[in-house]
Amino acid sequence: MLTNTIGNNTSKYIDYSEIGTISMINGCGVARNECMIGPDGAIYPCRALQKDIFKGTVLNGINFREVWRDDSVLKRLRVADRNRANDCVAGGCDFWYFCAGGCFGKTYDLCGDLRSYASTEECSKLKARTYRKIIYKLYMQEKANREGNNEK
């Protein structure tokens, strides 16, 4: 996340060149580095979104590269990926670089749309669990350090 400071205007914005990379490494690679081909030859964004509403082009002798680039469903998911990144960063989420907005399939099942995972209660629960794990790990490190110092 970068901070843009122009005059008195300080706003958060995303380096969009990072979105695909972060999504592929830490989060969902849907429509960026993966898709699913159903038994009928239709393109779906991923196995979690193998639903009629996400059914894309049917590969019936069509060049896959063209479908990958031009399919309206995959394009819609790419836009949604950018939008959820904005939602997470605008909301001040420090975990975005770890989860990249979460799983589109899980978000769709929870919300019925493709908005950010951050808009769900599950996101808050995940953050709370992560904070607890970080605090516990720091506590254990500090405890080990104290015990190591006591032995000297």
N, C-alpha and C positions, 0 to 999 in steps of 0.2 A: 504494500500500500504506500502510496506517495502522498505528500501534502503539497497542494498548489497554493502558493502565496503570491497574490498580485495586489499590491496596495494593501488595503485593510481586509481584503477578501481572502480568507483562508478556508479552503474546502478540501475534502478528501476525494480522491479519484483513483481509478485503477489504471495501471499500465496494462492495456488490453492485450498486449503481446504475451503477457504472463498467463492469461486465463486458460488457454488451451493446455499449456504446460502444467499448471497447477492442477487442473481438473484431471489430466491423464495420470499424474503421479500420485496425487493424494485423494482424489475424489472419483467422480463419475466421468468416464471417457465417452459417454454416449454421444453419438453423432460427431465425435472428434477423432476417435481412434477405434471405434467399434460400432457394430450394428448387428442385427440378427436377421437371418433369412428364414422365414417360416416354411412349413411343409408345402404351402401353395406357391412358393417362390416370391412371396411378398417381402419387402424390406420392413423391418421394425427397428426402432431405435436401439432396443436391447431386449433381453429375455424378460425383464421385469415389466416392460411396456408392450408386451405382445397382446395388445387389445385392439379391437376394431378401430377405435378412435385414432390409434397411432399406426395404422396400416398404411404403408407407403407404396411406392411403385412395385409392380409385379415384374420380376426379372424374367422376361419371356424373350430371350435373345437380345436384350438391351445391354449395352456396354455398362458394366458395373461402375466404372470410373465416372461416367456421365450421371448415373443415378446417384452415386455418392455425392457428387457436387451439386446436382440440381433438384433432388427430391424435396418436395415441400415440407414433408414431415421432419426430415433431418434438418432442414434449414430452420424450421420452427424451434427445434430443440437447441440449436446453436444460439439462436436469439435468446431463448429462455435461460441458457447457461450464462450469457452475458448479463441478463437482467437480475438473476439471482446473485451474481457476484456483486452487482451494485447494491442490492438489498442488504447483503451481509456487511459490506464495507460501510455503507451509509449508516447502518445500525450500530457501528462501532465494534463489530465482532472481532475479537483477537484470534479466534480459532479458524477464520476463513482459510488461512494458508494450510491448515491441517485437514479440513473436511471438504473444502472447495464447494460448499453449499449442499452437500449431502447427495443422496441417491434420488434421482428423478422418479423412479418406480415407487419408492417408499413415500416420497412426497405426494405423488399422485394418489396413492392409496389412502393417505391420511387426509389430504385436502381436496381431492377431486379436481385439482388443476396443477399447473407446473410452476407455481410461485416458489419462492425460496423456502427451503427446509427451515430457515430461521423463523418463519412465521408459524411454526408448529410448536406445540408443547414438548415434543420429543427433542427438539434442538436444545431447549432449556435444560432438560434432564441430562442430555449428553454433556453439556457444558458443566453442569454441577458435578457429574461423575468425574469428568476430566480434572476439574479443580481439586476434588477430593484426592484423586490419584497423585496429582502434583504435590499437594501438601503432605500426603503420606510419604512420598518418596523423599521429599526434602527433610521431613522429620527423621526418617530412617538414616539418611546420610549424616545428619547432624548427630544422631545418637551414636552411629558408628565412629564418627570423628571424636566425640567425647570419650567413648570407651577406649579408643586408640590412644588418646592423650593420657588417660588414667593409667594405662599400662606402662608408660614411660617413666 
